[in-house]
Amino acid sequence: MQGLAQLCVTIEECWDHDAEARLSAGCVEERVSLIRRSVNGTTSDCLVSLVTSVTNVDLPPKESSI
C-alpha cells in the first residue's frame, strides 16, 4: 500500500491552495512513474494506464477565479 499512499500525497499536492506550490503535470508524471517502478504487479500498470488516459484528454480552459 506504499504506492497508494504516495499517490494520495501526490494528489493532495495537486490541490494546494497556493498555486505556486501545486505540482506541474510533468512532476505528477514523474512521480507516477516512480510509484510504478517501486510497486510490482498489475496494480501499477493499471494506475499508469489510468493516469495516462486522464492526462491525455483535452480539457476545457480553466476559468479564472478572479
N, CA, C and O atoms as a CHARMM CRD file, in Angstrom:
* protein
*
  264
    1    1 MET  N      0.80900  -1.21200   0.00000 PROA 1      0.00000
    2    1 MET  CA     0.00000   0.00000   0.00000 PROA 1      0.00000
    3    1 MET  C      0.84900   1.27300   0.00000 PROA 1      0.00000
    4    1 MET  O      0.30700   2.37900  -0.00400 PROA 1      0.00000
    5    2 GLN  N      2.17300   1.12400   0.00400 PROA 2      0.00000
    6    2 GLN  CA     3.05800   2.29200  -0.02100 PROA 2      0.00000
    7    2 GLN  C      2.81100   3.12500  -1.28000 PROA 2      0.00000
    8    2 GLN  O      2.80600   4.35500  -1.22100 PROA 2      0.00000
    9    3 GLY  N      2.60700   2.46000  -2.41400 PROA 3      0.00000
   10    3 GLY  CA     2.36100   3.18000  -3.66200 PROA 3      0.00000
   11    3 GLY  C      1.08400   3.99400  -3.60400 PROA 3      0.00000
   12    3 GLY  O      1.03100   5.11400  -4.11200 PROA 3      0.00000
   13    4 LEU  N      0.04900   3.43000  -2.98300 PROA 4      0.00000
   14    4 LEU  CA    -1.21500   4.14300  -2.84700 PROA 4      0.00000
   15    4 LEU  C     -1.04600   5.37200  -1.96400 PROA 4      0.00000
   16    4 LEU  O     -1.60600   6.42700  -2.25900 PROA 4      0.00000
   17    5 ALA  N     -0.28300   5.24600  -0.89100 PROA 5      0.00000
   18    5 ALA  CA    -0.02600   6.38400  -0.00200 PROA 5      0.00000
   19    5 ALA  C      0.71600   7.49100  -0.75900 PROA 5      0.00000
   20    5 ALA  O      0.40000   8.67100  -0.60900 PROA 5      0.00000
   21    6 GLN  N      1.69700   7.10500  -1.56600 PROA 6      0.00000
   22    6 GLN  CA     2.44700   8.09300  -2.35400 PROA 6      0.00000
   23    6 GLN  C      1.54000   8.77700  -3.37500 PROA 6      0.00000
   24    6 GLN  O      1.66000   9.97700  -3.62000 PROA 6      0.00000
   25    7 LEU  N      0.63500   8.00100  -3.96600 PROA 7      0.00000
   26    7 LEU  CA    -0.29100   8.57700  -4.93300 PROA 7      0.00000
   27    7 LEU  C     -1.22300   9.57500  -4.25000 PROA 7      0.00000
   28    7 LEU  O     -1.50400  10.63800  -4.80300 PROA 7      0.00000
   29    8 CYS  N     -1.70200   9.24000  -3.05400 PROA 8      0.00000
   30    8 CYS  CA    -2.58100  10.14500  -2.30200 PROA 8      0.00000
   31    8 CYS  C     -1.87500  11.45800  -1.98200 PROA 8      0.00000
   32    8 CYS  O     -2.47100  12.52800  -2.10700 PROA 8      0.00000
   33    9 VAL  N     -0.62200  11.38700  -1.57300 PROA 9      0.00000
   34    9 VAL  CA     0.15100  12.59900  -1.28600 PROA 9      0.00000
   35    9 VAL  C      0.29000  13.44100  -2.55600 PROA 9      0.00000
   36    9 VAL  O      0.14500  14.66200  -2.51500 PROA 9      0.00000
   37   10 THR  N      0.56700  12.79100  -3.66400 PROA 10     0.00000
   38   10 THR  CA     0.72000  13.50000  -4.93400 PROA 10     0.00000
   39   10 THR  C     -0.57700  14.20200  -5.31500 PROA 10     0.00000
   40   10 THR  O     -0.55600  15.35500  -5.74400 PROA 10     0.00000
   41   11 ILE  N     -1.69800  13.51600  -5.16100 PROA 11     0.00000
   42   11 ILE  CA    -2.99300  14.11800  -5.49400 PROA 11     0.00000
   43   11 ILE  C     -3.26400  15.31600  -4.59700 PROA 11     0.00000
   44   11 ILE  O     -3.71000  16.35900  -5.07600 PROA 11     0.00000
   45   12 GLU  N     -3.00300  15.18000  -3.30800 PROA 12     0.00000
   46   12 GLU  CA    -3.21100  16.29800  -2.38400 PROA 12     0.00000
   47   12 GLU  C     -2.36000  17.50200  -2.77400 PROA 12     0.00000
   48   12 GLU  O     -2.81800  18.64200  -2.69100 PROA 12     0.00000
   49   13 GLU  N     -1.12400  17.25100  -3.19800 PROA 13     0.00000
   50   13 GLU  CA    -0.23200  18.34700  -3.57300 PROA 13     0.00000
   51   13 GLU  C     -0.67000  19.01700  -4.87500 PROA 13     0.00000
   52   13 GLU  O     -0.28300  20.15300  -5.14700 PROA 13     0.00000
   53   14 CYS  N     -1.46300  18.33200  -5.66800 PROA 14     0.00000
   54   14 CYS  CA    -2.00700  18.93800  -6.89200 PROA 14     0.00000
   55   14 CYS  C     -3.07400  19.97800  -6.56800 PROA 14     0.00000
   56   14 CYS  O     -3.36500  20.84700  -7.39100 PROA 14     0.00000
   57   15 TRP  N     -3.65700  19.89500  -5.37600 PROA 15     0.00000
   58   15 TRP  CA    -4.74900  20.77200  -4.97900 PROA 15     0.00000
   59   15 TRP  C     -4.33400  21.78900  -3.91800 PROA 15     0.00000
   60   15 TRP  O     -5.19000  22.31800  -3.20900 PROA 15     0.00000
   61   16 ASP  N     -3.05500  22.06700  -3.79600 PROA 16     0.00000
   62   16 ASP  CA    -2.56900  23.02100  -2.79600 PROA 16     0.00000
   63   16 ASP  C     -3.22700  24.38700  -3.01300 PROA 16     0.00000
   64   16 ASP  O     -3.41000  24.81400  -4.15300 PROA 16     0.00000
   65   17 HSD  N     -3.58300  25.07300  -1.92100 PROA 17     0.00000
   66   17 HSD  CA    -4.21000  26.39300  -2.01600 PROA 17     0.00000
   67   17 HSD  C     -3.29300  27.41300  -2.67600 PROA 17     0.00000
   68   17 HSD  O     -3.76100  28.33100  -3.35000 PROA 17     0.00000
   69   18 ASP  N     -2.00200  27.25400  -2.48600 PROA 18     0.00000
   70   18 ASP  CA    -1.01500  28.15000  -3.09200 PROA 18     0.00000
   71   18 ASP  C     -0.70700  27.64200  -4.49800 PROA 18     0.00000
   72   18 ASP  O     -0.12600  26.57000  -4.66300 PROA 18     0.00000
   73   19 ALA  N     -1.09500  28.40700  -5.49600 PROA 19     0.00000
   74   19 ALA  CA    -0.92200  27.98300  -6.88600 PROA 19     0.00000
   75   19 ALA  C      0.54000  27.66600  -7.21500 PROA 19     0.00000
   76   19 ALA  O      0.81400  26.74400  -7.98500 PROA 19     0.00000
   77   20 GLU  N      1.46800  28.41500  -6.64400 PROA 20     0.00000
   78   20 GLU  CA     2.88700  28.19100  -6.90900 PROA 20     0.00000
   79   20 GLU  C      3.37900  26.87100  -6.32400 PROA 20     0.00000
   80   20 GLU  O      4.37500  26.32200  -6.79400 PROA 20     0.00000
   81   21 ALA  N      2.69400  26.35600  -5.30700 PROA 21     0.00000
   82   21 ALA  CA     3.10200  25.11200  -4.64800 PROA 21     0.00000
   83   21 ALA  C      2.51500  23.87700  -5.31900 PROA 21     0.00000
   84   21 ALA  O      2.95600  22.76200  -5.04300 PROA 21     0.00000
   85   22 ARG  N      1.52700  24.05500  -6.19600 PROA 22     0.00000
   86   22 ARG  CA     0.90200  22.91500  -6.87200 PROA 22     0.00000
   87   22 ARG  C      1.89700  22.24100  -7.80400 PROA 22     0.00000
   88   22 ARG  O      2.78600  22.88000  -8.36700 PROA 22     0.00000
   89   23 LEU  N      1.72500  20.94200  -7.95000 PROA 23     0.00000
   90   23 LEU  CA     2.61000  20.16600  -8.82300 PROA 23     0.00000
   91   23 LEU  C      2.27400  20.41100 -10.28300 PROA 23     0.00000
   92   23 LEU  O      1.11000  20.58400 -10.64300 PROA 23     0.00000
   93   24 SER  N      3.28900  20.42400 -11.10600 PROA 24     0.00000
   94   24 SER  CA     3.07300  20.52800 -12.54700 PROA 24     0.00000
   95   24 SER  C      2.70700  19.15000 -13.08400 PROA 24     0.00000
   96   24 SER  O      2.92800  18.14000 -12.41500 PROA 24     0.00000
   97   25 ALA  N      2.15400  19.10900 -14.27900 PROA 25     0.00000
   98   25 ALA  CA     1.79700  17.83100 -14.89900 PROA 25     0.00000
   99   25 ALA  C      3.04200  16.96500 -15.07900 PROA 25     0.00000
  100   25 ALA  O      2.98200  15.74700 -14.90600 PROA 25     0.00000
  101   26 GLY  N      4.16000  17.58300 -15.42200 PROA 26     0.00000
  102   26 GLY  CA     5.40400  16.83900 -15.59900 PROA 26     0.00000
  103   26 GLY  C      5.87700  16.19900 -14.30300 PROA 26     0.00000
  104   26 GLY  O      6.36200  15.06800 -14.30100 PROA 26     0.00000
  105   27 CYS  N      5.73300  16.92700 -13.20500 PROA 27     0.00000
  106   27 CYS  CA     6.12000  16.39800 -11.90000 PROA 27     0.00000
  107   27 CYS  C      5.21700  15.22400 -11.51500 PROA 27     0.00000
  108   27 CYS  O      5.69400  14.21500 -10.99500 PROA 27     0.00000
  109   28 VAL  N      3.91600  15.35800 -11.77200 PROA 28     0.00000
  110   28 VAL  CA     2.98300  14.26800 -11.46800 PROA 28     0.00000
  111   28 VAL  C      3.34300  13.03400 -12.29400 PROA 28     0.00000
  112   28 VAL  O      3.33000  11.91500 -11.78300 PROA 28     0.00000
  113   29 GLU  N      3.66000  13.24000 -13.55100 PROA 29     0.00000
  114   29 GLU  CA     4.03800  12.11800 -14.41800 PROA 29     0.00000
  115   29 GLU  C      5.28600  11.41300 -13.87900 PROA 29     0.00000
  116   29 GLU  O      5.35000  10.18400 -13.85800 PROA 29     0.00000
  117   30 GLU  N      6.27400  12.19900 -13.44400 PROA 30     0.00000
  118   30 GLU  CA     7.49100  11.61600 -12.87100 PROA 30     0.00000
  119   30 GLU  C      7.18600  10.80600 -11.62000 PROA 30     0.00000
  120   30 GLU  O      7.68700   9.69500 -11.44700 PROA 30     0.00000
  121   31 ARG  N      6.35800  11.37700 -10.74800 PROA 31     0.00000
  122   31 ARG  CA     6.01700  10.68000  -9.50100 PROA 31     0.00000
  123   31 ARG  C      5.28000   9.37200  -9.78200 PROA 31     0.00000
  124   31 ARG  O      5.56300   8.35100  -9.15600 PROA 31     0.00000
  125   32 VAL  N      4.34000   9.40400 -10.71900 PROA 32     0.00000
  126   32 VAL  CA     3.59100   8.18700 -11.04500 PROA 32     0.00000
  127   32 VAL  C      4.54000   7.13300 -11.61500 PROA 32     0.00000
  128   32 VAL  O      4.40000   5.94600 -11.32100 PROA 32     0.00000
  129   33 SER  N      5.49500   7.55800 -12.42000 PROA 33     0.00000
  130   33 SER  CA     6.49000   6.62000 -12.95100 PROA 33     0.00000
  131   33 SER  C      7.31700   6.01300 -11.82700 PROA 33     0.00000
  132   33 SER  O      7.60200   4.81500 -11.84000 PROA 33     0.00000
  133   34 LEU  N      7.70700   6.84000 -10.84900 PROA 34     0.00000
  134   34 LEU  CA     8.46600   6.32500  -9.70500 PROA 34     0.00000
  135   34 LEU  C      7.63200   5.34900  -8.88600 PROA 34     0.00000
  136   34 LEU  O      8.13500   4.31600  -8.44500 PROA 34     0.00000
  137   35 ILE  N      6.36600   5.67300  -8.68500 PROA 35     0.00000
  138   35 ILE  CA     5.47200   4.77500  -7.94700 PROA 35     0.00000
  139   35 ILE  C      5.36100   3.44800  -8.69300 PROA 35     0.00000
  140   35 ILE  O      5.40000   2.37900  -8.08500 PROA 35     0.00000
  141   36 ARG  N      5.22500   3.52800  -9.99700 PROA 36     0.00000
  142   36 ARG  CA     5.11300   2.30900 -10.81400 PROA 36     0.00000
  143   36 ARG  C      6.34700   1.43500 -10.65800 PROA 36     0.00000
  144   36 ARG  O      6.23800   0.21400 -10.53900 PROA 36     0.00000
  145   37 ARG  N      7.51700   2.05700 -10.65800 PROA 37     0.00000
  146   37 ARG  CA     8.75200   1.28000 -10.51900 PROA 37     0.00000
  147   37 ARG  C      8.88200   0.66700  -9.12600 PROA 37     0.00000
  148   37 ARG  O      9.43900  -0.42000  -8.97100 PROA 37     0.00000
  149   38 SER  N      8.36700   1.36900  -8.11200 PROA 38     0.00000
  150   38 SER  CA     8.52500   0.88500  -6.74500 PROA 38     0.00000
  151   38 SER  C      7.49400  -0.17700  -6.36700 PROA 38     0.00000
  152   38 SER  O      7.69100  -0.92700  -5.41100 PROA 38     0.00000
  153   39 VAL  N      6.40500  -0.24000  -7.11200 PROA 39     0.00000
  154   39 VAL  CA     5.35000  -1.20300  -6.81200 PROA 39     0.00000
  155   39 VAL  C      5.33300  -2.25800  -7.92200 PROA 39     0.00000
  156   39 VAL  O      5.24900  -1.91800  -9.10200 PROA 39     0.00000
  157   40 ASN  N      5.41200  -3.50700  -7.55200 PROA 40     0.00000
  158   40 ASN  CA     5.37000  -4.57700  -8.55100 PROA 40     0.00000
  159   40 ASN  C      3.95000  -5.09400  -8.68600 PROA 40     0.00000
  160   40 ASN  O      3.16000  -5.01500  -7.74600 PROA 40     0.00000
  161   41 GLY  N      3.62500  -5.62900  -9.86900 PROA 41     0.00000
  162   41 GLY  CA     2.32200  -6.24300 -10.07800 PROA 41     0.00000
  163   41 GLY  C      1.47900  -5.46400 -11.06400 PROA 41     0.00000
  164   41 GLY  O      1.88800  -4.42500 -11.58100 PROA 41     0.00000
  165   42 THR  N      0.29600  -5.99000 -11.31100 PROA 42     0.00000
  166   42 THR  CA    -0.59200  -5.39700 -12.30600 PROA 42     0.00000
  167   42 THR  C     -1.22500  -4.10500 -11.81800 PROA 42     0.00000
  168   42 THR  O     -1.65000  -3.28900 -12.63600 PROA 42     0.00000
  169   43 THR  N     -1.30100  -3.89600 -10.51200 PROA 43     0.00000
  170   43 THR  CA    -1.91300  -2.67900  -9.99000 PROA 43     0.00000
  171   43 THR  C     -1.18900  -1.44900 -10.51200 PROA 43     0.00000
  172   43 THR  O     -1.82700  -0.46500 -10.88600 PROA 43     0.00000
  173   44 SER  N      0.14400  -1.49800 -10.54100 PROA 44     0.00000
  174   44 SER  CA     0.89000  -0.32700 -11.00800 PROA 44     0.00000
  175   44 SER  C      0.63700  -0.07400 -12.48500 PROA 44     0.00000
  176   44 SER  O      0.56600   1.08000 -12.90800 PROA 44     0.00000
  177   45 ASP  N      0.49900  -1.14300 -13.28300 PROA 45     0.00000
  178   45 ASP  CA     0.20100  -0.96500 -14.70400 PROA 45     0.00000
  179   45 ASP  C     -1.17200  -0.32000 -14.89200 PROA 45     0.00000
  180   45 ASP  O     -1.34600   0.54200 -15.75300 PROA 45     0.00000
  181   46 CYS  N     -2.14100  -0.74100 -14.08300 PROA 46     0.00000
  182   46 CYS  CA    -3.47300  -0.14600 -14.16300 PROA 46     0.00000
  183   46 CYS  C     -3.42000   1.32600 -13.76900 PROA 46     0.00000
  184   46 CYS  O     -4.06200   2.16300 -14.40400 PROA 46     0.00000
  185   47 LEU  N     -2.66100   1.64300 -12.73000 PROA 47     0.00000
  186   47 LEU  CA    -2.53800   3.01500 -12.26300 PROA 47     0.00000
  187   47 LEU  C     -1.95500   3.90400 -13.35100 PROA 47     0.00000
  188   47 LEU  O     -2.48500   4.98000 -13.62600 PROA 47     0.00000
  189   48 VAL  N     -0.88300   3.46800 -13.96400 PROA 48     0.00000
  190   48 VAL  CA    -0.24200   4.26500 -15.00300 PROA 48     0.00000
  191   48 VAL  C     -1.16600   4.41600 -16.20400 PROA 48     0.00000
  192   48 VAL  O     -1.23600   5.49300 -16.79700 PROA 48     0.00000
  193   49 SER  N     -1.87200   3.35400 -16.56900 PROA 49     0.00000
  194   49 SER  CA    -2.81800   3.43000 -17.68200 PROA 49     0.00000
  195   49 SER  C     -3.92300   4.43400 -17.39200 PROA 49     0.00000
  196   49 SER  O     -4.31200   5.21200 -18.26200 PROA 49     0.00000
  197   50 LEU  N     -4.42600   4.41000 -16.16000 PROA 50     0.00000
  198   50 LEU  CA    -5.48300   5.33100 -15.77000 PROA 50     0.00000
  199   50 LEU  C     -4.99400   6.76800 -15.82200 PROA 50     0.00000
  200   50 LEU  O     -5.65000   7.62600 -16.41200 PROA 50     0.00000
  201   51 VAL  N     -3.85600   7.03800 -15.21600 PROA 51     0.00000
  202   51 VAL  CA    -3.32000   8.40200 -15.18600 PROA 51     0.00000
  203   51 VAL  C     -3.00200   8.87400 -16.59500 PROA 51     0.00000
  204   51 VAL  O     -3.26500  10.02700 -16.93700 PROA 51     0.00000
  205   52 THR  N     -2.44000   7.99900 -17.41100 PROA 52     0.00000
  206   52 THR  CA    -2.10500   8.36800 -18.78300 PROA 52     0.00000
  207   52 THR  C     -3.36200   8.69400 -19.56800 PROA 52     0.00000
  208   52 THR  O     -3.38600   9.66700 -20.32100 PROA 52     0.00000
  209   53 SER  N     -4.40800   7.89200 -19.40400 PROA 53     0.00000
  210   53 SER  CA    -5.63600   8.14500 -20.15900 PROA 53     0.00000
  211   53 SER  C     -6.28900   9.45500 -19.71800 PROA 53     0.00000
  212   53 SER  O     -6.86900  10.16400 -20.54000 PROA 53     0.00000
  213   54 VAL  N     -6.20000   9.77600 -18.44800 PROA 54     0.00000
  214   54 VAL  CA    -6.78500  11.01400 -17.95400 PROA 54     0.00000
  215   54 VAL  C     -5.96400  12.21700 -18.39300 PROA 54     0.00000
  216   54 VAL  O     -6.53200  13.24300 -18.76900 PROA 54     0.00000
  217   55 THR  N     -4.64000  12.11300 -18.35500 PROA 55     0.00000
  218   55 THR  CA    -3.80400  13.26900 -18.68200 PROA 55     0.00000
  219   55 THR  C     -3.72900  13.52800 -20.18500 PROA 55     0.00000
  220   55 THR  O     -3.32100  14.61300 -20.59900 PROA 55     0.00000
  221   56 ASN  N     -4.11200  12.55800 -21.00400 PROA 56     0.00000
  222   56 ASN  CA    -4.07400  12.75500 -22.45000 PROA 56     0.00000
  223   56 ASN  C     -5.38800  13.29700 -23.00800 PROA 56     0.00000
  224   56 ASN  O     -5.54300  13.41600 -24.22300 PROA 56     0.00000
  225   57 VAL  N     -6.32800  13.62400 -22.13600 PROA 57     0.00000
  226   57 VAL  CA    -7.62300  14.15900 -22.56700 PROA 57     0.00000
  227   57 VAL  C     -7.51000  15.66800 -22.67400 PROA 57     0.00000
  228   57 VAL  O     -6.93700  16.32000 -21.80000 PROA 57     0.00000
  229   58 ASP  N     -8.05500  16.22000 -23.74500 PROA 58     0.00000
  230   58 ASP  CA    -8.07300  17.67500 -23.89200 PROA 58     0.00000
  231   58 ASP  C     -9.16500  18.23600 -22.99100 PROA 58     0.00000
  232   58 ASP  O    -10.34900  17.95800 -23.18000 PROA 58     0.00000
  233   59 LEU  N     -8.75600  19.01900 -22.02300 PROA 59     0.00000
  234   59 LEU  CA    -9.70100  19.60500 -21.09100 PROA 59     0.00000
  235   59 LEU  C    -10.03600  21.02400 -21.50300 PROA 59     0.00000
  236   59 LEU  O     -9.21800  21.70400 -22.12400 PROA 59     0.00000
  237   60 PRO  N    -11.25300  21.48300 -21.15600 PROA 60     0.00000
  238   60 PRO  CA   -11.60200  22.86900 -21.47900 PROA 60     0.00000
  239   60 PRO  C    -10.70500  23.83100 -20.71900 PROA 60     0.00000
  240   60 PRO  O    -10.15000  23.45800 -19.68500 PROA 60     0.00000
  241   61 PRO  N    -10.54600  25.06100 -21.20100 PROA 61     0.00000
  242   61 PRO  CA    -9.71300  26.03700 -20.49800 PROA 61     0.00000
  243   61 PRO  C    -10.21900  26.28200 -19.08300 PROA 61     0.00000
  244   61 PRO  O    -11.42500  26.27800 -18.83300 PROA 61     0.00000
  245   62 LYS  N     -9.28900  26.49500 -18.16900 PROA 62     0.00000
  246   62 LYS  CA    -9.62500  26.73600 -16.77100 PROA 62     0.00000
  247   62 LYS  C    -10.15000  28.15900 -16.63000 PROA 62     0.00000
  248   62 LYS  O     -9.55100  29.11300 -17.12800 PROA 62     0.00000
  249   63 GLU  N    -11.28500  28.28100 -15.94100 PROA 63     0.00000
  250   63 GLU  CA   -11.85600  29.60600 -15.71400 PROA 63     0.00000
  251   63 GLU  C    -11.10100  30.33200 -14.61900 PROA 63     0.00000
  252   63 GLU  O    -10.65600  29.71600 -13.65000 PROA 63     0.00000
  253   64 SER  N    -10.95900  31.60300 -14.76500 PROA 64     0.00000
  254   64 SER  CA   -10.26800  32.40500 -13.75300 PROA 64     0.00000
  255   64 SER  C    -11.17300  32.59700 -12.55000 PROA 64     0.00000
  256   64 SER  O    -12.38000  32.79800 -12.68800 PROA 64     0.00000
  257   65 SER  N    -10.57400  32.53100 -11.36400 PROA 65     0.00000
  258   65 SER  CA   -11.35000  32.73200 -10.13600 PROA 65     0.00000
  259   65 SER  C    -11.31700  34.18100  -9.68500 PROA 65     0.00000
  260   65 SER  O    -11.82100  34.51700  -8.61400 PROA 65     0.00000
  261   66 ILE  N    -10.72800  35.03000 -10.49900 PROA 66     0.00000
  262   66 ILE  CA   -10.60900  36.45300 -10.13400 PROA 66     0.00000
  263   66 ILE  C    -11.84600  37.19200 -10.53800 PROA 66     0.00000
  264   66 ILE  O    -11.94400  38.39900 -10.31900 PROA 66     0.00000
